[in-house]
């Protein structure tokens, strides 16, 4: 193998790793958008929306995790971030669910809207953090 062929092969392998890493970042970004929308719909929308939103987000999450887990190559940063982002996301989701069950005001008003938006943003912050970190490492902004 010549030096030029070896260099092309290295570039091809690095491109495959970057492509798979971007897919993971897009998954985090999609989870952020989906969970923010889900929490906003649950906290500020009518009660009939709860089941449908949760079912749709759950199906998309499972499909996304299956798709991402089938990737064969990963960047080190994505491998290091996957579990902490997932654990933080589960923790903030549990906190948001507890807020929704016990502390969320039932009467419409400005407090309900502001608190709902803040809880939705905090509950969905870990996937956004993961996406931003991965995009920065791959050079995408």
C-alpha positions in Angstrom: 0.0 0.0 0.0 1.4 3.4 -0.9 1.6 6.3 1.4 -1.2 8.1 -0.6 -3.5 5.1 -0.4 -2.8 4.8 3.3 -3.6 8.5 3.9 -6.9 8.1 1.9 -7.8 5.1 4.0 -7.2 7.0 7.2 -9.2 10.0 6.0 -12.0 7.6 5.0 -12.0 6.0 8.5 -12.0 9.4 10.2 -14.9 10.5 8.0 -16.9 7.4 9.1 -16.2 8.1 12.7 -17.2 11.8 12.3 -20.4 10.8 10.5 -21.4 8.3 13.2 -20.6 10.9 15.9 -22.8 13.5 14.1 -25.6 11.0 14.1 -25.3 10.6 17.8 -25.3 14.4 18.2 -28.4 14.7 16.0 -30.1 12.1 18.2 -29.3 14.1 21.3 -30.6 17.2 19.5 -33.8 15.4 18.5 -34.3 14.1 22.0 -33.9 17.7 23.3 -36.5 19.0 20.8 -38.9 16.1 21.4 -38.7 16.2 25.2 -39.1 20.0 25.3 -42.2 19.7 23.2 -43.5 16.8 25.3 -43.0 18.7 28.6 -44.6 21.9 27.2 -47.6 19.9 25.9 -48.0 18.1 29.2 -47.5 21.1 31.5 -49.4 23.7 29.4 -51.7 21.7 27.1 -55.1 20.0 27.7 -55.2 16.7 29.6 -56.2 14.7 26.5 -52.7 15.4 25.1 -50.7 13.6 27.8 -51.1 10.0 26.6 -50.5 10.7 22.9 -47.4 12.8 23.5 -45.9 10.3 25.9 -46.6 7.4 23.5 -45.0 9.2 20.5 -42.0 10.4 22.4 -41.4 6.9 23.9 -41.6 5.3 20.5 -39.2 7.8 19.0 -36.8 7.3 21.9 -36.7 3.6 21.5 -36.3 3.8 17.8 -33.5 6.3 18.1 -31.6 4.2 20.7 -31.9 1.1 18.5 -30.6 3.1 15.5 -27.7 4.6 17.4 -26.8 1.3 19.1 -26.4 -0.3 15.6 -23.6 2.1 14.6 -20.3 0.4 14.5 -17.9 3.3 15.2 -18.0 6.1 17.7 -15.9 9.0 18.8 -14.4 8.8 22.2 -16.3 11.9 23.4 -19.7 10.4 22.3 -18.8 7.2 24.1 -17.9 9.1 27.3 -21.0 11.4 27.1 -23.7 8.8 26.3 -24.2 7.4 29.8 -23.8 10.7 31.8 -26.2 12.5 29.5 -28.7 9.6 29.7 -28.5 9.5 33.5 -28.8 13.2 33.9 -31.8 13.2 31.4 -33.5 10.4 33.5 -32.9 12.4 36.7 -34.3 15.7 35.3 -37.2 13.8 33.8 -38.0 12.3 37.2 -37.8 15.7 38.9 -40.1 17.2 36.2 -42.6 14.3 36.7 -42.6 14.8 40.4 -43.2 18.6 39.9 -46.0 17.7 37.5 -47.6 15.4 40.0 -47.3 17.4 43.2 -46.4 21.1 42.6 -47.8 22.1 39.3 -50.6 24.8 39.7 -53.8 23.6 38.2 -55.4 27.0 37.6 -54.3 28.8 34.4 -52.2 31.9 34.9 -48.8 33.5 34.4 -47.2 31.4 37.2 -48.3 28.2 35.6 -46.9 29.3 32.2 -43.5 30.5 33.5 -43.0 27.5 35.8 -44.1 25.1 33.0 -41.6 26.6 30.5 -38.8 26.5 33.1 -39.4 22.9 34.1 -39.6 21.9 30.4 -36.2 23.5 29.7 -34.5 22.1 32.7 -35.9 18.6 32.1 -34.6 18.6 28.5 -31.3 20.3 29.1 -29.0 17.2 29.3 -29.5 16.1 25.7 -28.9 19.7 24.5 -25.7 19.7 26.5 -24.6 16.4 24.9 -25.4 17.6 21.4 -23.5 20.9 21.8 -20.4 19.1 23.2 -20.4 16.6 20.4 -21.0 19.2 17.6 -18.2 21.3 19.0 -15.8 18.4 18.9 -16.6 17.5 15.3 -16.2 21.1 14.2 -19.9 21.7 13.4 -21.5 24.8 14.8 
